[in-house]
Amino acid sequence: MELDAEQMRKVSNRLKRAQGQLAGVIRRVDEGGECEDIVIQLAAVSKALDRAGFAVMSAGIQECMTENDAEARQENMARLEKVFMALA
């Protein structure tokens, strides 16, 4: 299953922002930052990664729903369910 290039570009941008946030968390840890600030930033990174994963899942589901071949659609949905459970 191939996902929409525009949607994947948005996911890539989201992941790059999360990467920047994570770099900031690491810097705070290395510099002895405040515990509360570090935890808040870690939560933000975690949420950004979750949202990127859900965006990929959404794109996959959209692709499956437009599949004309019922057998292929069912196979793709089974694969997506397995991946979705990995995000849970």
Backbone torsions as a table, in degrees:
resi	resn	phi	psi	omega
1	MET	NA	127.9	179.1
2	GLU	-105.7	131.4	-176.2
3	LEU	-93.8	156.5	-178.1
4	ASP	-59.1	127.8	-176.4
5	ALA	-61.2	-39.9	-179.6
6	GLU	-65.5	-42.5	177.9
7	GLN	-64.3	-39.1	-179.8
8	MET	-70.0	-30.1	175.6
9	ARG	-63.8	-41.5	178.5
10	LYS	-65.3	-39.7	177.5
11	VAL	-63.7	-43.3	178.9
12	SER	-59.7	-43.4	177.7
13	ASN	-61.8	-41.6	179.2
14	ARG	-62.7	-42.4	179.3
15	LEU	-66.5	-36.2	177.8
16	LYS	-65.9	-37.7	175.9
17	ARG	-65.3	-41.2	178.1
18	ALA	-63.3	-37.8	177.9
19	GLN	-62.1	-41.7	176.9
20	GLY	-64.6	-41.0	177.4
21	GLN	-62.6	-42.3	-179.8
22	LEU	-64.5	-39.2	176.8
23	ALA	-60.0	-38.7	177.3
24	GLY	-65.3	-38.6	177.7
25	VAL	-64.4	-45.8	179.3
26	ILE	-59.8	-42.4	178.7
27	ARG	-60.9	-44.0	178.7
28	ARG	-62.1	-41.7	178.6
29	VAL	-63.3	-47.3	-179.2
30	ASP	-62.3	-32.0	-178.4
31	GLU	-91.1	2.4	178.8
32	GLY	75.7	40.6	-178.8
33	GLY	-65.9	169.7	179.8
34	GLU	-67.9	138.7	-178.6
35	CYS	-55.5	-46.9	-177.3
36	GLU	-60.7	-44.0	178.9
37	ASP	-62.7	-41.3	-179.1
38	ILE	-64.1	-46.2	-179.2
39	VAL	-64.5	-41.3	178.7
40	ILE	-61.9	-43.1	179.7
41	GLN	-68.9	-36.5	176.0
42	LEU	-62.6	-40.6	177.9
43	ALA	-62.8	-39.3	179.0
44	ALA	-64.9	-41.6	177.9
45	VAL	-63.6	-45.4	179.9
46	SER	-59.3	-44.9	-179.9
47	LYS	-65.2	-39.7	178.8
48	ALA	-62.4	-41.3	178.7
49	LEU	-67.1	-41.8	177.1
50	ASP	-59.7	-44.3	-178.5
51	ARG	-64.6	-36.9	176.7
52	ALA	-64.3	-43.2	178.3
53	GLY	-62.2	-42.7	179.4
54	PHE	-68.0	-32.0	176.8
55	ALA	-66.2	-39.6	176.8
56	VAL	-64.5	-43.0	179.1
57	MET	-61.7	-42.8	179.7
58	SER	-60.5	-43.8	178.8
59	ALA	-62.8	-40.7	179.4
60	GLY	-65.3	-41.2	179.2
61	ILE	-64.7	-42.9	178.1
62	GLN	-60.0	-41.7	179.7
63	GLU	-63.8	-43.0	179.7
64	CYS	-63.8	-38.2	-176.6
65	MET	-68.5	-23.5	-179.4
66	THR	-94.8	-2.8	178.1
67	GLU	-65.3	127.8	-178.4
68	ASN	-79.6	-32.9	-178.0
69	ASP	-80.8	115.9	-175.7
70	ALA	-60.4	-39.4	-179.6
71	GLU	-65.9	-44.9	178.3
72	ALA	-64.1	-39.8	178.8
73	ARG	-61.0	-43.3	-179.4
74	GLN	-66.3	-40.8	177.8
75	GLU	-63.4	-44.6	179.4
76	ASN	-63.4	-41.2	179.4
77	MET	-63.8	-37.5	177.7
78	ALA	-64.8	-41.3	177.2
79	ARG	-64.2	-43.4	-179.9
80	LEU	-63.9	-38.6	178.4
81	GLU	-60.6	-42.0	178.7
82	LYS	-62.8	-43.9	179.4
83	VAL	-67.2	-41.9	179.1
84	PHE	-58.4	-41.7	179.2
85	MET	-64.4	-28.3	176.7
86	ALA	-67.0	-28.3	178.4
87	LEU	-80.7	-20.0	-175.5
88	ALA	-71.3	NA	NA
